[in-house]
Amino acid sequence: MQFGVSTQLYHGQRLRHEHLAEVAAHGFETVEVVATRSHVDYHSATALDELAAWLASETLRLHAIHAPFTDRFEHGQWGSPFSNASPDGKVRERAVRETVAALDLARRVPVGFLVLHVGIPDALVVPGGDNHKDAARRSIGQIAEAAEPLGVRVALEVIPNRLSAPDALVSLLEDELDLPRTGVCLDFGHAQLMGDPVEAVETLSGLLVTTHVHDNHGSRDEHLPPFDGVIEWPAALMALQKIGYDGVMMLELAATASPAAVLRRAQAACARMEEAVGSWR
């Protein structure tokens, strides 16, 4: 199995070289970078050059960029959300511009995926008329067009809103968009909050291209290490095996303790997953 770590673990602060060194020191070789300007200033060529150098120094592979979904993240709180599904043209276009700007990192470092929220999660205050399907379709097309020359595939994330449930994303990609390289990022924690992660895996099947792996207790998006919540991981892993998913399991964890302590919990969870999968072979 392939495991990676998202810089979500350090999201509440400016990303630094020592953060990536800490990830590498715990045996992880793959990362996803969260593009929030308070975390990584993707409008700064200097900041992106530094990040590229840090990744090379730690021999870390950049699996994905998480597209901007807010203008800042501080003290555990989002700032102003970016909505690529707003019927307000200026609001939608700003969200698209920010996402395209974040792709500048892919001009410096090879990256496989751009993970994209479609609209705003229901847990936030969603403006009336937002999460508009036609606006979302237009944004996804523009973003995919910008990502394609960079060799980056767009992965629409399962998040708690009507546009981004597993069945809604399947319908969007199979029936409404002509974007064969675009797939889905299955966020297991979100799938648990929305219903059943095993059912989500089965629904997404051939469209599943990457993941966000974390756990919760069924009522809040806690971003805990696997096995620290209520998700039935053996069943979820079996479902992944059945559909033939062999991509990265990207751990998207919150700093519920020191990052080093969370990474140790993550190591133990990865070992349990590998043991479970190995027992079926």
WOVEN-V438622 format. One line per field, one symbol per residue. ss: DSSP state (h for helix, s for strand, l for the rest). psi: psi as a letter, one per 20 degrees, with the letter a starting at -180 (. if undefined). burial: b if it has 16 or more other C-alpha atoms within 10 Angstrom, else e. A space follows every 10 residues. Layout:
# WOVEN-V438622
ss=???
psi=???
burial=???
This chain:
# WOVEN-V438622
ss=lssssshhhh llllllhhhh hhhhhlllls ssssllllll llllhhhhhh hhhhhhhlll ssssssllls llssllssll slllllllhh hhhhhhhhhh hhhhhhhlll llssssllll llllllllll llhhhhhhhh hhhhhhhhll llssssslll lllllhhhhh hhhhhhllll llssssshhh hhhhllhhhh hhhhhhhsss ssslslllll lllsllllll llhhhhhhhh hhhllllsss slllllllhh hhhhhhhhhh hhhhhhhhll l
psi=qpqrpqjhhj hjrpprghgh hgghhjjpiq qpponphigo niiohgghgg gghggghjlp pogqpoqpiq iropkjpqcp qpojkpiogg gghggggggh ghihhiihpp qgqopppoap qhiropqpia lpgggggggg ggghhhhgij kpppoppoqn rhhjqghhhg gghhhiqmmh ipbqooohgg hghidohghg ghghdiiohr rporrrjihq nhlqqqijbi pnhggghggg ghikpkapno onqqmiaqhg gghghgghgg ggghggghii .
burial=eebbbbbbbb bbeebeeebb bebbeeebbb bbbbbbbbbb bbeeeeebee bbebbeebeb bbbbbbbbbb bbbeeeeeee bbbbbbbeee ebbebbebbb bbbbbbeebb bbbbbbbbbb beeeebeeeb bbbebbbbbb bebbbbbeeb ebbbbbbbbb bbbbbbeebb ebbeeeeeee ebbbbbbbbb bbbbebbbeb bbbbbebbbb bbbbbbbbee bbbbbbbebe bebeebbbbb eeeebeebbb bbbbbeeebb ebbebbbebb ebbeebeeee e
